[in-house]
Amino acid sequence: MSELEQYAEQIESLAQRLGLDYYPVDFEMAPASLMTEIAVYGLPVRMPHWSFGVRYIHQLVRQSMGHSKIFEVMFPGDPCRAFLMDGNSTAENALVTAHVLGHADFAKNNQLFARFHAMAGGNIVETAAAHAHRIQLSIEAHGVERVESVLDAALALEAHIDVAGELHRARYPEFVERKDAPVDNSFQSRFKQLPGADEPAAAKRQSGEIRAPVPPHPEYDLLWFIANYAPELEQWERDIFLMVRSESFYFYPVFACQIMNEGWASYWHARLLREADFLPQPLYLSAIKAHSDVVRPFASGKETALAINPYHLGFTIWERIVERHGIERAREVRRDEDDFGFVRNWLDEELAAQSGLFVYETRPGDEIRVASKDINVIREAILGPKFNFGSPRVAAVELKHDGSLGLAHDHASDGRGLDVTRAKRVLDYVHRVWRRPVRLATTNERNEAVELAA
C-alpha cells in the first residue's frame, strides 16, 4: 500500500466517523493530459465533437498563464468516480481525497442530485461511453459530416431542457377532450331526425375529442421536442438528440449547485485535514497551503478579482452556517437548497462586505468602476448567469400545417434580450435538422421586438 493509499484509507475512516454519508468512491490516478481532456469533455469518454477541441485549447492557454490548475475531477454516481492528478504532491492528493469525499456526500444527499440520479441512474461514466460508441457506429454508417452536422445542432441546444420535467417522457396525446360540446346548427338538427341518420357508436364515443395541437403548451425542452417531432429526422439522428439531452440532465445539478457543492467539499477537506492527527506536520502544512490557494478570493497577490471564486464563496457561507447554526442545520441546507436558495438565503450584507463583493461596470477606455454594493444586486449578479441553465428561455410554441416551426423567447421571465448574432447562428443549426422554415420571436438588447427566420 502506497503512502497516499494509507492516508486515503484513514481519511475515509475519519470522514465516516464525522457523519459523511456517500456512495463508494473509486479513485484513479491520471496524467495531466488525460485530466485536461476529462475536464474539457466533462466525462472520461464522451461523444466526439470539434467544440471540445476548442475548449481544450482554451484550457491549455489558461493553464499556461497560471489561471487554472486541475487537482481532481469527480463524477457523482453509485459508485462515484474520482480522477487524481498523478503529478500532484502527496499533500495535494491527500487534500483532494478529502475534497472528493465532501463532493460524494453532497451528491448523495442533495435533493436535486438525488432526483436526477433516480431518473438517469448512477452510472453516467458508462452511459456516456455507450453514447460515444453509438455515435461512432453512426459515423461509420453515415459519415463524419452528416453526424457532425446533427451534433452541431444538438450541442448548440444542450442547455435547452426542461429541468423541472422528467428525463423519460411520452409524446403528447394525439387527441384531447373538446372543452365545449359542439352545438348543432339547424341543418344538423334536421339531418339527425332523418331515418337511419344515427351516428355509429364509435363515432359517438369520439365526438367529444379533437386532434391536439402540437405543442399543446410552450415547450421549453427543445432537445426532446426536436427528437420527437422534427418531420424528417432519421432514427439515428433522433437518438443523438436524446443522448445529448440525457447528458444535459446529468450536468444540470452540477451547474445549479456549483457554489454549494464546491463550498461543501472545501469545508470538509479543511475540517478533515484539521482533525487528521495521523498526517505528519510537514504534509499537513503543505495541504493547508494548497487549501488556501483553492479558496482564496484574490485574482493574484492582492489584486481584486472580477469574478466569483465558487470555492471561496461557498466555503465562506458554509463556515458561517456551521458556526452560527450547527452542522445538522448545515446538512439540512445541503439537502434542500440549490445555489439560488443558498445565495439568496445565506449571503447577507455582512458576509458580502467581509468577502469584498461588489457589482462592477465597464466604461469607455477600459475603465472599471464599482456600480453597486447593494446585497440584492450582488445576489442577482451572481445568480443571473445561472438562470435557466445559463441559456435564454426559448420555447417551441407552434407547429404549422406545412411543418414550419415557431419559437418564442420568453424575455419577460428571462429579463434580457438575445444576442441576435448568436441567436441567428443557433437558429441556423435548428433549421438544419428541422428541414422546414423556423422562426424565432424575441427582443434585442434594446428591448425591441425582433423576428428571426431560417
ZAMARGU-4260 file (C-alpha; in steps of 0.2 Angstrom, whole numbers, plus 5000, padded with zeros to 4 digits):
<rodrens>
0) 5000/5000/5000 | 5007/5017/4995 | 5009/5032/5007 | 4994/5040/4999 | 4983/5025/4999
5) 4986/5023/5018 | 4982/5041/5021 | 4966/5040/5010 | 4960/5025/5020 | 4962/5034/5036
10) 4954/5050/5029 | 4939/5040/5023 | 4938/5032/5041 | 4938/5049/5049 | 4925/5056/5036
15) 4913/5042/5041 | 4916/5045/5060 | 4911/5063/5057 | 4895/5058/5048 | 4899/5060/5030
20) 4887/5048/5020 | 4891/5044/5002 | 4891/5030/4989 | 4908/5021/4987 | 4921/5031/4978
25) 4933/5024/4965 | 4949/5034/4965 | 4961/5033/4950 | 4977/5042/4946 | 4978/5050/4929
30) 4992/5060/4919 | 4990/5079/4916 | 4985/5077/4898 | 4971/5065/4902 | 4965/5076/4917
35) 4964/5091/4905 | 4954/5080/4892 | 4942/5074/4906 | 4939/5092/4912 | 4936/5099/4895
40) 4924/5085/4889 | 4916/5084/4906 | 4917/5065/4906 | 4931/5052/4904 | 4924/5046/4887
45) 4911/5057/4878 | 4904/5059/4860 | 4917/5067/4848 | 4914/5085/4843 | 4926/5099/4837
50) 4919/5111/4850 | 4928/5100/4864 | 4944/5103/4854 | 4941/5122/4855 | 4938/5121/4874
55) 4954/5110/4876 | 4965/5124/4868 | 4957/5137/4879 | 4960/5126/4894 | 4979/5124/4889
60) 4980/5143/4887 | 4973/5146/4904 | 4984/5133/4912 | 5000/5141/4903 | 4995/5158/4910
65) 4993/5151/4928 | 4975/5154/4929 | 4969/5136/4931 | 4976/5121/4939 | 4966/5104/4939
70) 4968/5095/4956 | 4954/5082/4953 | 4939/5078/4943 | 4925/5069/4951 | 4909/5061/4944
75) 4894/5058/4956 | 4886/5041/4955 | 4885/5024/4963 | 4899/5022/4963 | 4907/5039/4962
80) 4922/5040/4951 | 4937/5052/4955 | 4952/5055/4945 | 4968/5062/4954 | 4982/5071/4945
85) 4997/5059/4946 | 5008/5075/4946 | 5001/5082/4962 | 5011/5080/4978 | 5006/5068/4991
90) 4999/5083/5002 | 4989/5089/4987 | 4981/5072/4984 | 4978/5070/5002 | 4968/5086/5002
95) 4960/5081/4985 | 4954/5064/4993 | 4945/5074/5007 | 4938/5086/4995 | 4931/5072/4984
100) 4923/5064/5000 | 4914/5080/5003 | 4908/5080/4985 | 4902/5062/4987 | 4892/5067/5002
105) 4884/5081/4994 | 4879/5072/4978 | 4871/5058/4988 | 4861/5069/5000 | 4856/5084/4990
110) 4838/5083/4983 | 4842/5090/4966 | 4856/5077/4963 | 4846/5063/4971 | 4831/5067/4959
115) 4842/5066/4943 | 4851/5051/4950 | 4834/5042/4952 | 4829/5047/4934 | 4846/5044/4925
120) 4854/5031/4936 | 4871/5031/4945 | 4882/5026/4930 | 4885/5041/4920 | 4903/5037/4915
125) 4897/5020/4907 | 4882/5028/4900 | 4892/5042/4891 | 4904/5029/4885 | 4890/5019/4877
130) 4884/5036/4869 | 4901/5038/4862 | 4901/5021/4855 | 4884/5023/4847 | 4889/5039/4839
135) 4905/5031/4832 | 4894/5017/4824 | 4883/5031/4816 | 4899/5039/4809 | 4904/5023/4801
140) 4887/5021/4794 | 4883/5038/4788 | 4899/5048/4788 | 4908/5061/4799 | 4900/5076/4790
145) 4882/5070/4792 | 4884/5065/4811 | 4894/5081/4815 | 4880/5092/4807 | 4867/5084/4819
150) 4879/5085/4834 | 4882/5104/4830 | 4863/5107/4832 | 4861/5096/4847 | 4875/5103/4856
155) 4870/5121/4852 | 4854/5117/4861 | 4862/5106/4875 | 4856/5118/4889 | 4838/5119/4882
160) 4830/5106/4893 | 4815/5107/4905 | 4825/5105/4921 | 4808/5104/4931 | 4802/5090/4919
165) 4806/5071/4918 | 4820/5063/4908 | 4809/5049/4902 | 4793/5056/4895 | 4780/5051/4882
170) 4774/5060/4867 | 4759/5072/4868 | 4742/5064/4867 | 4736/5064/4849 | 4718/5068/4854
175) 4711/5078/4868 | 4693/5081/4875 | 4684/5095/4867 | 4682/5109/4880 | 4665/5114/4874
180) 4652/5102/4867 | 4649/5106/4849 | 4632/5114/4846 | 4622/5108/4831 | 4616/5121/4818
185) 4598/5120/4811 | 4603/5109/4796 | 4612/5097/4808 | 4597/5096/4819 | 4585/5092/4805
190) 4598/5080/4797 | 4598/5069/4813 | 4579/5067/4813 | 4580/5058/4796 | 4578/5039/4797
195) 4595/5030/4798 | 4604/5045/4802 | 4610/5039/4819 | 4629/5040/4822 | 4639/5024/4824
200) 4643/5020/4842 | 4662/5023/4840 | 4659/5040/4832 | 4648/5045/4847 | 4661/5040/4858
205) 4674/5050/4849 | 4664/5065/4845 | 4670/5074/4861 | 4688/5073/4856 | 4698/5084/4844
210) 4716/5082/4837 | 4728/5090/4850 | 4739/5105/4844 | 4757/5102/4844 | 4764/5108/4855
215) 4749/5109/4867 | 4759/5122/4878 | 4775/5131/4876 | 4788/5118/4876 | 4805/5123/4883
220) 4813/5105/4881 | 4819/5109/4864 | 4830/5094/4863 | 4815/5082/4867 | 4804/5091/4855
225) 4815/5091/4840 | 4819/5072/4844 | 4801/5068/4844 | 4793/5080/4831 | 4806/5085/4818
230) 4797/5079/4802 | 4812/5072/4793 | 4824/5066/4805 | 4830/5048/4804 | 4830/5037/4819
235) 4849/5038/4822 | 4848/5057/4821 | 4834/5057/4834 | 4844/5046/4845 | 4859/5059/4845
240) 4847/5072/4851 | 4841/5061/4865 | 4859/5056/4870 | 4864/5074/4872 | 4848/5078/4882
245) 4852/5063/4894 | 4869/5070/4897 | 4862/5088/4900 | 4851/5081/4913 | 4866/5074/4922
250) 4876/5090/4921 | 4862/5102/4927 | 4863/5098/4946 | 4882/5101/4944 | 4879/5118/4936
255) 4865/5123/4948 | 4874/5118/4964 | 4892/5123/4960 | 4894/5136/4974 | 4886/5125/4987
260) 4895/5109/4981 | 4912/5116/4979 | 4910/5125/4996 | 4904/5110/5005 | 4918/5100/4998
265) 4930/5113/5003 | 4923/5115/5021 | 4925/5096/5023 | 4943/5095/5016 | 4948/5108/5028
270) 4939/5100/5043 | 4946/5083/5039 | 4964/5089/5037 | 4962/5099/5053 | 4956/5083/5063
275) 4968/5071/5054 | 4981/5069/5068 | 4988/5055/5058 | 4996/5066/5045 | 5014/5071/5048
280) 5015/5090/5051 | 5025/5095/5035 | 5012/5086/5025 | 4998/5094/5034 | 5006/5112/5032
285) 5008/5108/5013 | 4990/5103/5012 | 4984/5118/5021 | 4994/5129/5009 | 4985/5120/4994
290) 4968/5124/5003 | 4972/5142/5004 | 4976/5143/4986 | 4960/5134/4982 | 4948/5146/4992
295) 4957/5162/4990 | 4946/5177/4985 | 4960/5186/4976 | 4965/5185/4957 | 4983/5185/4961
300) 4993/5193/4975 | 4981/5206/4982 | 4973/5211/4966 | 4954/5212/4966 | 4946/5198/4957
305) 4932/5202/4944 | 4924/5185/4945 | 4917/5175/4959 | 4928/5160/4965 | 4914/5147/4969
310) 4926/5138/4981 | 4929/5154/4992 | 4911/5160/4992 | 4904/5143/4996 | 4917/5139/5009
315) 4914/5156/5017 | 4895/5153/5018 | 4896/5135/5024 | 4908/5140/5038 | 4896/5154/5044
320) 4881/5142/5044 | 4890/5129/5054 | 4897/5142/5066 | 4880/5150/5069 | 4868/5136/5067
325) 4877/5120/5069 | 4882/5105/5057 | 4865/5097/5057 | 4857/5113/5051 | 4870/5114/5038
330) 4866/5096/5032 | 4848/5102/5031 | 4853/5116/5019 | 4864/5104/5009 | 4849/5093/5007
335) 4836/5106/5002 | 4844/5120/4993 | 4852/5124/4976 | 4863/5139/4973 | 4848/5150/4971
340) 4841/5147/4988 | 4859/5146/4995 | 4864/5163/4990 | 4848/5172/4992 | 4845/5164/5010
345) 4863/5164/5017 | 4873/5178/5008 | 4870/5193/5019 | 4877/5211/5019 | 4889/5207/5032
350) 4896/5192/5023 | 4896/5201/5007 | 4906/5215/5014 | 4918/5203/5023 | 4921/5195/5006
355) 4923/5211/4997 | 4909/5208/4985 | 4903/5221/4973 | 4895/5223/4956 | 4906/5232/4943
360) 4903/5240/4926 | 4915/5244/4912 | 4916/5261/4904 | 4924/5268/4888 | 4943/5267/4889
365) 4943/5250/4898 | 4938/5259/4914 | 4931/5248/4928 | 4921/5256/4942 | 4910/5249/4956
370) 4892/5250/4951 | 4884/5244/4967 | 4887/5235/4984 | 4868/5233/4987 | 4866/5215/4993
375) 4851/5211/4982 | 4861/5217/4967 | 4876/5207/4972 | 4865/5191/4974 | 4857/5193/4957
380) 4873/5197/4948 | 4880/5180/4955 | 4864/5171/4951 | 4858/5179/4934 | 4870/5169/4923
385) 4864/5153/4931 | 4846/5156/4927 | 4838/5143/4915 | 4855/5133/4914 | 4864/5149/4909
390) 4854/5150/4892 | 4840/5161/4885 | 4822/5154/4889 | 4816/5149/4872 | 4801/5138/4869
395) 4793/5129/4854 | 4776/5137/4853 | 4768/5132/4836 | 4770/5119/4823 | 4761/5124/4807
400) 4752/5113/4794 | 4767/5115/4782 | 4779/5109/4795 | 4786/5126/4799 | 4791/5129/4817
405) 4788/5144/4828 | 4799/5148/4843 | 4797/5161/4856 | 4810/5169/4868 | 4802/5172/4885
410) 4811/5188/4888 | 4799/5193/4901 | 4804/5180/4913 | 4822/5179/4906 | 4825/5198/4910
415) 4836/5200/4895 | 4836/5202/4876 | 4845/5190/4865 | 4862/5192/4857 | 4855/5192/4839
420) 4870/5187/4830 | 4872/5171/4841 | 4854/5168/4840 | 4854/5168/4821 | 4868/5155/4821
425) 4859/5144/4833 | 4843/5146/4823 | 4853/5140/4808 | 4858/5124/4817 | 4839/5121/4821
430) 4834/5124/4803 | 4847/5111/4798 | 4839/5097/4807 | 4821/5103/4806 | 4822/5105/4787
435) 4807/5116/4786 | 4806/5135/4790 | 4810/5140/4808 | 4805/5157/4815 | 4810/5165/4832
440) 4801/5179/4840 | 4812/5188/4853 | 4818/5205/4858 | 4836/5213/4855 | 4847/5221/4868
445) 4837/5237/4866 | 4821/5228/4871 | 4814/5230/4853 | 4803/5216/4845 | 4813/5206/4833
450) 4808/5190/4822 | 4822/5180/4816 | 4820/5167/4802 | 4830/5152/4795
</rodrens>
